[in-house]
Amino acid sequence: MATELTYKQSALENRLHELGSVMVAYSGGIDSAYLAWSAHRVLGNKMLAVLADSPSLARRHLAEAVAFAERQGIPLKIIRTSELDNPDYVRNDALRCFHCKDELFTVMSTEQEKLGFAHLAYGMNLDDRGDFRPGQNAAKQHGVAAPLVEAGLAKDDIRTLARDAGLEVWDKPASACLSSRLAYGRPVSREGLGRIERGEDYLYELGFRQYRVRDHGEIARIEIDRAEMAGAVTPELMEKLSTTFKALGFQYVTLDCEGYRSGSLNGMLSSSTLSHAHRVS
């Protein structure tokens, strides 16, 4: 296993050398953080991590991403994206993620032209290919490289390599933009994103590590990792959750018995909708 990982890491470093200079789409999650760290290690100042600041990025995650880049000495540029100005994004249908990434890579391409970087890259890993992620099609259309995939790196590989490198993000819980918490068909708004963020901040303050607040309008569906579920199922805590989330504007508060699942809202999409989304994007 160690030999295989060493080979994959070498493949990643060789690919980064080939790119020559690169701007990395950076969110602070384990995948983009490891890619940015590796690119800086290989290319030095011929790389730039680009962090998109928008209402769909939780303020805590923004601060954590900036702090990691500063600790590692990774060059960082924060840009503004305007996906909320796009009605196709706000509509929040199956193509929302495509419109988000299209906006991100459009803004990054403008910066790339100004700054003279040869390539754009993002932190897609091998496991991401098996999920419904329209943003991957936006990356293809913009010619954005996926060095982690090209090196054959899956999520567990990246966590192991990051741990061995002493990077504190190695076991960071999976994260996604706040818009991914909204049930499809519910329009994306600053207000809606704000109440989801406040709800998830509350769960963080309670000490949970892996969770989601899924917004179904009147209903808040709280997902907590099964390994942590026992700590949530107490009369006292359930009363606190009910009081807190009703104060945020939800009429009903539920705890999902299946626990946390990445992309659980994709289950709302029919096979025909998924097929159409793949064709359009």
C-alpha positions as CSV (number, residue, x, y, z in Angstrom):
1,M,0.0,0.0,0.0
2,A,2.8,2.4,0.9
3,T,4.5,1.7,-2.4
4,E,1.3,2.3,-4.3
5,L,0.7,5.6,-2.6
6,T,4.3,6.7,-3.2
7,Y,3.8,5.9,-6.9
8,K,0.6,8.0,-6.9
9,Q,2.1,10.9,-5.1
10,S,5.0,10.8,-7.6
11,A,2.5,10.8,-10.5
12,L,0.8,13.9,-8.9
13,E,4.1,15.7,-8.6
14,N,5.1,14.8,-12.2
15,R,1.7,16.1,-13.5
16,L,2.1,19.4,-11.6
17,H,5.6,19.8,-13.0
18,E,4.1,19.3,-16.5
19,L,1.5,22.0,-15.9
20,G,4.4,24.4,-15.2
21,S,2.2,27.1,-13.6
22,V,-1.3,26.7,-12.2
23,M,-4.1,28.4,-10.4
24,V,-5.9,26.0,-8.0
25,A,-9.6,26.3,-7.2
26,Y,-9.3,26.1,-3.4
27,S,-12.0,25.8,-0.8
28,G,-10.1,24.6,2.2
29,G,-11.5,21.0,2.1
30,I,-9.1,18.1,2.2
31,D,-8.9,17.6,-1.6
32,S,-8.3,21.2,-2.7
33,A,-6.1,21.8,0.4
34,Y,-3.8,18.8,-0.5
35,L,-3.7,19.8,-4.1
36,A,-2.8,23.4,-3.3
37,W,-0.1,22.2,-0.8
38,S,1.3,19.8,-3.3
39,A,1.3,22.4,-6.1
40,H,3.1,24.9,-3.9
41,R,5.6,22.2,-2.9
42,V,6.3,21.4,-6.5
43,L,5.9,24.8,-8.2
44,G,6.6,27.4,-5.5
45,N,5.3,30.8,-6.5
46,K,4.3,29.4,-9.9
47,M,1.1,28.4,-8.3
48,L,-1.8,30.4,-6.8
49,A,-4.6,29.1,-4.6
50,V,-7.9,30.9,-5.5
51,L,-10.7,31.0,-2.9
52,A,-14.1,32.1,-4.1
53,D,-15.9,34.2,-1.4
54,S,-19.7,34.0,-1.9
55,P,-22.8,33.7,0.3
56,S,-22.7,29.9,-0.3
57,L,-19.4,29.6,1.6
58,A,-19.8,29.5,5.4
59,R,-17.8,32.1,7.2
60,R,-16.2,29.5,9.4
61,H,-15.0,27.5,6.4
62,L,-13.6,30.7,4.8
63,A,-11.6,31.5,7.9
64,E,-10.3,27.9,8.1
65,A,-9.2,28.0,4.5
66,V,-7.4,31.2,4.9
67,A,-5.7,30.0,8.1
68,F,-4.4,26.8,6.4
69,A,-3.0,28.7,3.5
70,E,-1.2,31.1,5.8
71,R,0.2,28.4,7.9
72,Q,1.6,26.5,4.9
73,G,2.8,29.7,3.1
74,I,0.6,28.9,0.1
75,P,0.0,32.0,-2.1
76,L,-3.7,32.8,-1.9
77,K,-6.1,35.1,-3.7
78,I,-9.7,35.6,-2.7
79,I,-12.1,36.4,-5.5
80,R,-15.7,37.3,-5.5
81,T,-18.2,35.2,-7.5
82,S,-21.7,36.3,-8.4
83,E,-23.7,33.1,-8.9
84,L,-26.6,34.6,-7.0
85,D,-27.0,37.0,-9.8
86,N,-27.7,34.1,-12.2
87,P,-31.4,33.1,-12.3
88,D,-30.4,29.7,-13.5
89,Y,-28.4,29.2,-10.3
90,V,-31.0,30.7,-8.0
91,R,-33.7,28.3,-9.5
92,N,-31.8,25.5,-7.8
93,D,-32.6,22.7,-10.2
94,A,-30.4,19.7,-11.0
95,L,-27.9,22.0,-12.8
96,R,-27.2,24.3,-9.9
97,C,-23.7,23.0,-9.3
98,F,-22.9,23.4,-13.0
99,H,-23.8,27.1,-12.9
100,C,-21.8,27.6,-9.7
101,K,-18.7,26.0,-11.2
102,D,-19.2,27.8,-14.5
103,E,-19.2,31.1,-12.6
104,L,-16.1,30.1,-10.6
105,F,-14.1,29.0,-13.6
106,T,-15.2,32.0,-15.7
107,V,-13.9,34.4,-13.0
108,M,-10.7,32.3,-12.5
109,S,-10.1,32.4,-16.3
110,T,-10.2,36.2,-16.2
111,E,-7.7,36.2,-13.4
112,Q,-5.6,33.6,-15.2
113,E,-5.3,35.9,-18.2
114,K,-4.3,38.9,-16.1
115,L,-1.7,37.0,-14.1
116,G,-0.3,34.8,-16.8
117,F,-0.8,31.3,-15.3
118,A,-0.7,28.5,-17.8
119,H,-3.5,26.3,-16.4
120,L,-6.4,26.0,-14.0
121,A,-6.9,23.0,-11.7
122,Y,-9.4,21.8,-9.2
123,G,-9.5,19.1,-6.5
124,M,-11.7,16.4,-8.0
125,N,-10.6,13.0,-6.7
126,L,-11.2,9.5,-8.1
127,D,-14.2,8.8,-5.9
128,D,-16.0,11.9,-7.2
129,R,-16.6,10.3,-10.6
130,G,-19.2,8.0,-9.1
131,D,-21.5,10.8,-7.8
132,F,-23.9,13.2,-9.6
133,R,-21.7,16.3,-9.9
134,P,-22.6,18.6,-12.8
135,G,-19.8,20.9,-11.8
136,Q,-17.4,18.4,-13.4
137,N,-18.9,19.2,-16.8
138,A,-18.3,22.9,-16.2
139,A,-14.6,22.0,-15.5
140,K,-14.4,20.1,-18.7
141,Q,-15.9,22.9,-20.7
142,H,-13.3,25.4,-19.2
143,G,-10.4,23.0,-19.7
144,V,-9.7,22.7,-16.0
145,A,-7.2,20.0,-15.0
146,A,-7.9,17.4,-12.3
147,P,-4.4,16.3,-11.2
148,L,-5.7,14.2,-8.3
149,V,-7.7,12.1,-10.7
150,E,-4.9,11.9,-13.2
151,A,-2.7,10.6,-10.5
152,G,-5.2,7.9,-9.5
153,L,-5.9,9.4,-6.0
154,A,-9.1,8.5,-4.2
155,K,-10.3,10.2,-1.0
156,D,-8.7,7.8,1.4
157,D,-5.4,8.1,-0.4
158,I,-5.5,11.8,-0.1
159,R,-6.3,11.7,3.6
160,T,-3.4,9.2,4.2
161,L,-0.9,11.3,2.3
162,A,-2.1,14.5,4.1
163,R,-1.7,12.8,7.4
164,D,1.7,11.5,6.6
165,A,2.7,15.0,5.5
166,G,1.6,16.4,8.9
167,L,-1.3,18.4,7.5
168,E,-3.9,19.1,10.1
169,V,-6.7,19.0,7.5
170,W,-6.1,15.3,6.9
171,D,-9.2,14.2,8.8
172,K,-11.3,17.3,8.2
173,P,-15.0,16.3,7.7
174,A,-16.4,16.5,4.2
175,S,-17.9,19.9,3.4
176,A,-19.9,21.4,0.5
177,C,-21.4,24.7,-0.3
178,L,-24.4,25.9,1.7
179,S,-26.6,25.8,-1.4
180,S,-26.3,22.0,-1.5
181,R,-28.4,21.9,1.7
182,L,-31.4,23.4,0.0
183,A,-34.0,20.9,-1.4
184,Y,-34.0,21.1,-5.2
185,G,-36.6,23.6,-6.3
186,R,-36.3,25.9,-3.3
187,P,-34.8,29.1,-4.6
188,V,-31.3,30.0,-3.4
189,S,-31.2,33.2,-1.4
190,R,-28.9,35.0,1.0
191,E,-31.5,34.6,3.7
192,G,-31.9,30.9,3.2
193,L,-28.2,30.3,3.2
194,G,-27.8,32.4,6.3
195,R,-30.3,30.3,8.3
196,I,-28.6,27.1,7.2
197,E,-25.2,28.4,8.2
198,R,-26.5,29.5,11.6
199,G,-28.0,26.1,12.2
200,E,-24.8,24.3,11.2
201,D,-22.8,26.6,13.4
202,Y,-25.0,25.6,16.3
203,L,-24.3,21.9,15.6
204,Y,-20.6,22.7,15.5
205,E,-20.8,24.5,18.8
206,L,-22.5,21.4,20.3
207,G,-19.4,19.4,19.4
208,F,-20.6,17.4,16.3
209,R,-18.1,16.9,13.5
210,Q,-20.0,15.5,10.5
211,Y,-23.5,16.9,9.9
212,R,-25.8,18.7,7.5
213,V,-28.9,20.9,7.9
214,R,-31.1,20.0,4.9
215,D,-33.7,22.8,4.2
216,H,-37.1,21.5,3.0
217,G,-38.9,24.7,3.6
218,E,-40.9,24.4,6.8
219,I,-38.9,21.4,7.7
220,A,-35.3,21.2,8.9
221,R,-33.9,17.7,8.3
222,I,-30.8,17.3,10.4
223,E,-28.3,14.7,9.4
224,I,-25.6,13.6,11.9
225,D,-23.0,11.0,11.3
226,R,-24.2,7.6,12.7
227,A,-21.1,7.4,14.9
228,E,-22.2,10.6,16.7
229,M,-25.9,9.9,16.6
230,A,-26.2,8.6,20.2
231,G,-25.1,12.0,21.5
232,A,-28.0,13.7,19.6
233,V,-30.8,11.3,20.7
234,T,-31.5,12.6,24.2
235,P,-34.6,14.4,25.3
236,E,-32.6,17.4,26.5
237,L,-30.7,17.9,23.2
238,M,-33.7,17.3,21.0
239,E,-35.5,20.0,22.9
240,K,-32.6,22.4,22.3
241,L,-32.5,21.5,18.6
242,S,-36.2,22.1,18.3
243,T,-36.1,25.4,20.0
244,T,-33.0,26.6,18.1
245,F,-34.2,25.6,14.6
246,K,-37.7,26.9,15.1
247,A,-36.1,30.3,16.1
248,L,-34.4,30.2,12.7
249,G,-37.7,30.0,11.0
250,F,-38.4,26.3,10.6
251,Q,-41.8,25.0,11.6
252,Y,-40.8,21.4,12.1
253,V,-37.4,20.0,13.1
254,T,-36.4,16.4,12.3
255,L,-33.4,14.2,13.0
256,D,-32.8,11.9,10.0
257,C,-32.7,8.3,11.2
258,E,-30.2,7.3,8.4
259,G,-27.7,9.8,9.6
260,Y,-25.3,11.9,7.4
261,R,-25.0,11.0,3.8
262,S,-23.1,13.0,1.2
263,G,-25.4,14.3,-1.5
264,S,-28.5,12.8,0.1
265,L,-30.7,15.4,-1.7
266,N,-29.8,13.9,-5.0
267,G,-32.3,11.1,-4.1
268,M,-35.0,13.6,-4.9
269,L,-34.0,13.6,-8.6
270,S,-35.6,11.2,-11.0
271,S,-33.5,9.2,-13.4
272,S,-35.0,11.2,-16.3
273,T,-34.0,14.4,-14.6
274,L,-30.5,13.2,-14.0
275,S,-30.2,12.0,-17.6
276,H,-31.4,15.4,-18.9
277,A,-29.0,17.3,-16.6
278,H,-26.0,15.2,-17.9
279,R,-27.0,16.0,-21.5
280,V,-27.6,19.7,-21.0
281,S,-24.4,20.4,-18.9
